[in-house]
Amino acid sequence: MTVRVRDGLRQEVLHANLAIPQVGLATLTWGNVSGVDREAGVFVIKPSGVPYEELALDHLVTVRLSDGEVVDGDLRPSTDTETHRCLYLAFPSIGGVTHTHSTHAVAFAQARREIPVLGTTHADTFNGPIPCTPDLTAEQCAKDYEYNTGRVIVDMLQEDDQQAVEVPAAMVAGHGPFTWGATARKSLEHAIICEAVADIALHTLALSPTAPPPPHLLDRHYTRKHGPDAYYGNPTPAPA
């Protein structure tokens, strides 16, 4: 059965997945991006274990949002599919999800530490620390592990969609980062920034266990890019 998704979604998901190794966020096949079509009630995601250099549009898998059933595609979807689905169901603002095992973000996840706000580079995108979940319990690992991986993120954020908007990333303890955004492309961008600020934070903490800059400086950097008074960048020109 073929399910029609909104124009451009499959191409966007493909390009975002292909970008993961290009920007240095993945070793082998360690990463995946999905994008959701809420009107159609489905999301599109990378297949499990397919090398990026072989990945093509026809390999992508379409999954029903309500129950996780594959509705289009010949391959098995990513093993992280249920985590993506859990996040989509919990947070209506999310249009795309990215998961990687990028080195510096994973270091924070394995240390079970949040990525602290140590400067304006972090505050430009994340309005607060990037949190780290508690460890999954033995019961959560034994049954519905991937869905429960999403569930610990959802529970940590108290199912608060505004929190998910303001800090579109989380570390899963002992595992790695999940990031999200309004589109698949935006979720990948947040993964790139998450890895960059994790790298910067590790260098900063190695030099000095410094306190962050004053809140008014961090607030200025966040609000100049986000919210009703944002003024960073330029509007996209209308098509000719």
C-alpha positions in Angstrom: 0.0 0.0 0.0 1.3 3.4 -0.9 0.5 6.4 1.4 0.8 9.8 -0.1 2.6 12.3 2.1 2.9 16.0 1.7 5.1 17.2 -1.2 8.8 17.3 -0.4 8.7 15.4 2.8 10.4 12.3 1.6 13.1 14.3 -0.2 13.7 16.4 3.0 14.0 13.3 5.1 16.4 11.7 2.6 18.6 14.8 2.4 18.7 15.2 6.2 19.8 11.6 6.7 22.5 11.9 4.0 23.8 15.0 5.8 24.4 13.1 9.1 27.8 11.6 8.0 28.6 14.7 5.9 28.6 16.9 9.0 30.5 14.3 11.1 27.6 13.2 13.4 27.7 9.5 12.6 30.0 6.5 12.5 28.8 3.6 10.2 25.0 3.7 10.3 24.7 5.3 13.8 22.0 7.9 13.2 18.5 8.6 11.8 16.2 11.4 10.9 12.4 11.3 10.4 9.8 13.8 9.4 6.1 13.7 10.2 3.0 14.5 8.1 0.4 15.0 10.8 -2.5 15.5 8.3 -1.8 12.1 6.8 -1.1 10.6 10.2 2.3 9.1 9.3 6.0 9.8 9.5 8.9 8.9 7.2 12.1 7.5 8.6 15.4 6.0 7.5 15.4 2.1 7.2 17.4 0.1 9.7 21.1 -0.5 9.0 21.3 0.8 5.5 24.7 2.5 4.9 24.3 6.2 4.1 26.3 5.9 0.8 23.6 3.4 -0.4 20.6 5.2 0.9 18.0 6.2 -1.7 14.5 7.7 -1.7 12.9 4.3 -2.3 14.5 2.9 0.9 12.6 5.3 3.2 9.9 3.7 5.3 6.5 5.3 6.1 5.1 4.5 9.5 1.6 5.1 10.9 1.7 7.5 13.8 -1.2 6.0 15.8 0.2 2.5 16.1 3.7 2.3 14.6 2.7 0.0 11.7 4.6 0.2 8.5 2.3 1.5 5.7 4.8 2.0 2.9 8.2 0.7 2.2 9.9 -2.7 1.7 12.5 -2.4 4.4 12.3 -2.5 8.2 12.4 1.0 9.7 15.1 2.3 12.1 15.2 0.5 15.4 14.7 3.9 17.0 11.3 4.3 15.2 9.2 3.9 18.3 11.3 6.6 20.1 10.5 9.0 17.2 6.8 8.1 17.4 6.6 8.6 21.1 8.0 12.2 20.7 5.6 13.0 17.9 2.6 11.8 19.9 3.7 13.8 23.0 4.7 17.1 21.4 2.5 18.5 18.7 5.1 21.2 17.8 7.5 18.6 16.5 7.8 18.1 12.8 11.1 16.2 12.6 13.3 14.1 14.9 17.0 13.3 14.7 19.0 10.8 16.7 22.8 10.4 16.5 25.7 9.0 18.5 27.8 12.2 18.0 31.0 12.0 20.2 30.7 14.9 22.5 27.0 14.8 23.1 27.3 11.1 23.9 30.0 11.9 26.4 27.5 14.0 28.4 24.9 11.3 28.0 27.3 8.6 29.3 28.3 10.8 32.2 24.6 11.3 32.9 25.1 15.1 32.9 23.1 17.9 31.2 24.9 20.1 28.8 25.1 23.4 30.7 24.6 26.9 29.3 28.2 28.3 29.4 27.9 31.0 26.8 25.9 32.7 24.1 26.6 30.0 21.5 24.4 27.7 23.5 21.8 30.3 24.3 21.4 31.2 20.6 19.4 28.0 20.2 18.6 26.4 23.5 16.8 28.4 26.2 18.4 26.5 29.1 20.6 23.4 29.7 20.1 20.4 27.4 18.8 17.9 30.0 19.8 14.3 30.6 17.2 11.7 31.4 17.3 9.2 34.3 18.5 5.7 33.4 15.8 3.4 32.0 14.7 0.8 34.5 15.1 -2.9 33.9 11.4 -3.2 33.2 11.6 -0.3 30.6 14.4 -2.1 28.9 12.8 -5.5 28.9 9.6 -4.5 27.1 8.9 -1.7 24.6 12.5 -0.4 25.1 12.5 2.0 22.2 9.1 3.5 23.0 10.2 3.8 26.7 13.4 5.6 25.5 11.1 8.3 24.2 8.9 8.1 27.2 11.7 9.0 29.6 12.3 12.2 27.5 8.6 13.0 27.6 8.3 12.4 31.3 11.5 14.5 32.0 9.9 17.4 30.1 6.6 16.8 31.9 4.8 16.5 28.5 5.2 20.3 28.2 5.3 21.2 24.5 6.7 24.7 25.3 9.7 23.2 27.0 10.2 21.0 23.9 10.1 24.2 21.8 12.6 26.2 23.9 15.1 23.4 24.4 14.7 21.1 21.3 17.1 18.4 22.5 17.7 15.8 25.3 20.4 13.4 26.3 19.1 9.9 27.1 21.3 8.6 29.9 24.0 6.1 28.7 22.8 6.4 25.2 22.9 9.7 23.3 21.2 12.8 22.0 17.7 13.1 20.4 16.9 16.5 18.9 13.8 17.8 17.2 12.3 20.7 15.4 9.5 22.1 13.2 10.9 20.1 10.2 13.3 17.2 9.6 15.9 19.6 8.4 15.5 21.7 11.6 15.9 18.7 13.8 19.2 17.9 12.0 20.3 21.5 12.5 19.6 21.2 16.2 21.7 17.9 16.3 24.6 19.8 14.7 24.3 22.6 17.2 23.9 20.2 20.1 27.1 18.4 19.2 28.9 21.8 18.8 27.9 23.2 22.1 28.7 19.8 23.8 32.2 20.1 22.3 32.6 23.7 23.4 31.3 22.9 26.9 33.8 20.1 27.4 36.6 22.4 26.5 35.3 25.1 28.7 34.9 22.8 31.7 38.4 21.5 31.1 39.8 25.0 31.4 37.6 26.1 34.3 34.4 25.0 36.1 33.1 28.4 35.2 29.8 29.9 36.0 27.6 30.9 33.0 27.4 34.5 31.8 24.6 36.7 33.4 21.1 35.7 32.5 20.3 39.0 30.8 23.0 38.2 28.2 21.8 34.7 27.6 18.2 35.9 27.3 19.2 38.5 24.8 20.8 35.9 22.6 17.9 33.6 22.7 15.2 36.2 22.1 16.9 37.9 19.2 16.5 34.6 17.3 13.2 33.3 18.8 9.8 34.7 19.7 7.8 37.7 18.6 10.7 40.2 19.0 13.3 38.1 17.0 15.4 40.1 14.6 18.2 37.7 13.5 18.4 36.9 9.8 16.3 38.0 6.9 12.9 36.8 5.6 12.9 34.3 2.8 12.1 36.1 -0.4 8.8 35.3 -2.1 9.1 33.1 -5.3 9.3 35.2 -8.5 
